[in-house]
Amino acid sequence: MTERKAQLAGNLAKVEERITAACVAAGRKREEVTLIVVTKTYPAGDVRILSELGVRNVAENRDQDAAPKAAACSDLPLSWHFVGQLQTNKVRSVVGYADVVQSVDRARLVTVLSKEAVRVEREVGCLIQVALDAQESGRGERGGVGVGGIEELADLIAGAPGLRLDGLMTVAPLTGAYAGRQQAAFERLMDLSTAMRRTHPAANMVSAGMSADLEQAVAAGATHVRVGTAVLGVRPGLG
Ligand SMILES: *Cc1c(COP(=O)(O)O)cnc(C)c1O
């Protein structure tokens, strides 16, 4: 085993332990929570190692980095999640590799995603990114739609050819009423998910929690946690 593989295996084992402990504490089954490893800024070689170590879901936030990485790893049994702010001029590229886009936050993006998914005959899973620090009808600074915009977007995605409404995603807010209150934020997301599932019962994915707050996400009922630094190490610079 290479040094890097041993390091990633050790980190993965620790994250696995944390998820398991959080599930036990919450009275949930371990299978209810899926680990998505956020590989942004790290090379395709790391993605390959993670695949060898049993990881099946990876996430990226920038198309420029993600597209070549996904191409280099196209032989691996991985699901790719796109979790960054998505400009419509990047949609064609992203639909080429993403199984799930977790950052759907506006009607225009739904229209373009749908058109492209139909064109290449793919079905793309969509999560609505909720900005809990945005005004009810506004948008978040780091992407995401305000709570008041969820229903309309959900109906739009559910009716869009080539798209599948899978659920909701959030990033714990740094500002506003939920700043520093990750578990309360994730519980709010769960309530919003429950409300949405009354009209869209299959959209049961709840993506919340990162390296620093995965326990709070599991406690609140998240089905997917997105973990980067705790597996791969601290990212140099932005990302
Ligand atoms: C980078 C990123 C993560 C992972 O964050 P870590 O703190 O490295 O675990 C999760 N979700 C999104 C949307 C991200 O951009």
The ligand as a Tripos MOL2 file, in Angstrom:
@<TRIPOS>MOLECULE
LIG
   15    15     1     0     0
SMALL
NO_CHARGES

@<TRIPOS>ATOM
      1 C1        -16.0390   21.6810    0.1800 C.3       1 LIG1
      2 C2        -17.4520   21.3110    0.4050 C.ar      1 LIG1
      3 C3        -17.7910   20.3120    1.3400 C.ar      1 LIG1
      4 C4        -16.7680   19.5750    2.1870 C.3       1 LIG1
      5 O1        -16.2640   20.4280    3.1640 O.3       1 LIG1
      6 P1        -15.1670   19.9050    4.2310 P.3       1 LIG1
      7 O2        -15.2180   20.9300    5.2850 O.co2     1 LIG1
      8 O3        -13.8740   19.8610    3.5010 O.co2     1 LIG1
      9 O4        -15.5970   18.5760    4.6810 O.co2     1 LIG1
     10 C5        -19.1260   19.9890    1.4790 C.ar      1 LIG1
     11 N1        -20.0840   20.6110    0.7570 N.ar      1 LIG1
     12 C6        -19.8010   21.5760   -0.1310 C.ar      1 LIG1
     13 C7        -20.9070   22.2180   -0.8720 C.3       1 LIG1
     14 C8        -18.4760   21.9600   -0.3340 C.ar      1 LIG1
     15 O5        -18.2050   22.9320   -1.2200 O.3       1 LIG1
@<TRIPOS>BOND
     1     1     2 1
     2     2     3 ar
     3     2    14 ar
     4     3     4 1
     5     3    10 ar
     6     4     5 1
     7     5     6 1
     8     6     7 2
     9     6     8 1
    10     6     9 1
    11    10    11 ar
    12    11    12 ar
    13    12    13 1
    14    12    14 ar
    15    14    15 1
@<TRIPOS>SUBSTRUCTURE
     1 LIG1         1 GROUP 0 **** ****
